[in-house]
Amino acid sequence: MPKQSALRYLALHRQGLTSPPAFGQGVSATHRAICHLGYVQIDTLSVVERAHHHVLWNRVPGYAPAHLNQLVGERQIFEYWFHAAAYLPMRDYRYALPLMESIRNGQGRYFRQGEPRLMKEILARIRVDGPMRLRNLDQRNQDKGSWWNQGPGRKAFETLFMQGDLMVCERHGMEKTYDLSARCLPDGIDLRVPTPYEQATHLFETTLRAHGVFTRQQLLHLRSGTELREAMREVVDERLDAGQIAVLNDADGLAGYVDTTLLDAAPRRAPAVKILSPFDNLVIHRERLGALFGFDYRIECYVPAAKRRYGYFCLPVLYGDRLVGRIDCKAHRSEHRLQVLSLHLEDARLTRGLFLPALGRELQRFAEFNACPILDDRAIAAAKA
């Protein structure tokens, strides 16, 4: 069986995190990256640049946040739900249809339906007035106690989005502009609802393509349903019989599967240092991360301050083929200053040698990405001491 280092390099290669960059440059590379990864999670937190931009910046030289609106406008990507809110390739739209149907039928486990009368009124107004933000609707309903300014109005809007009647046609920060799905979808798109077997095959191929090394739990991350589980078992068995994947066990350090067709082809050229988002596709599956990289990572913004070990929004630090630490940063945008609040390393020996200078260079690059070119890195000096 392959060594752990070979598995890690394969995982990094399939994630587009090895050198040279896998997807090219510019907006076309942004599209290729999203298609390859299968999704890029949308993040509401803005301590540093939001995750959907951060993930793509780490993989696409010359990435610009405007790329996403451009690709949405060109109908090449769309916003919906993967295991969380995400940008998805438009080619995969049909695989969102089962969730849309379940929401429409009131079967969403964590989703409460909006008020039908409000939903009809929203659809009618967008059909006549064109794309709208929620606040545009509010402007025409300023009466005290208006439904538009309350939870029911927002919930109606969200339901229309989740059940597929509306799509996001533009985004500015976290403010979304919606239009009718019929006006956002490209001509000729496949709108057949996939069978459980087709859905399982799509999830398997997405995981195989984007990760190369994966667990069974990863294949159905945050998805439920007996039919889908049984279909996934069938897909996995077929790929094992065909020799496309092989089983890894605990003796290999990871109980899961590896793509046998790519293992020997993965280059051993990992970047010197990359500062990753907590929602990066590489690190989002925490159990796999611990088994494959020996890195026990949890984001702590949801942890009470007194119980945090590493900081509110600590970012994983990749060095070569290892995750070697966590760095807590904050962008002070009005001051154009990126502050390094703390640095925690897995191995204190990294404070000697080439790592800290390489980290300093990447931090400056990260600061400029955050439009905060002034780097306050006194915590790095403290680590050196």
ABEGO torsion letter per residue (X at the ends): XBBAAAAAAAAAAAAGABOBBAAEBEAAAAAAAAAAAGBBBBBABAABBBAAAAAAAAABBGBBAAAAAAAAAAGABBBBBBABBBBBBAAAAAAAAAAAAAAAAGABAABBBBBAAAAAAAAAAAAAAEBBBAAAAAAABABBGBAAABAAAAAAAAAAAAAGABBBABBBEABBBBBBAAAABBBGBBABBBBAAAAAAAAAAAAAAAAGBBBAAAAABGBBEAAAAAAAAAAAAAAAAAGABBBBBAAAGBBBBBBAAAAAABBBBBBABBBBBAABAAAABAAAAAAAAGBBBBBAAABBAAABAAEABBBBBBBEABBAEBBBBBBBAAAGBBBBABBBBABAAAABEAAAAAAAAAAAAAAAAAGBABBBAAAAAAAAX
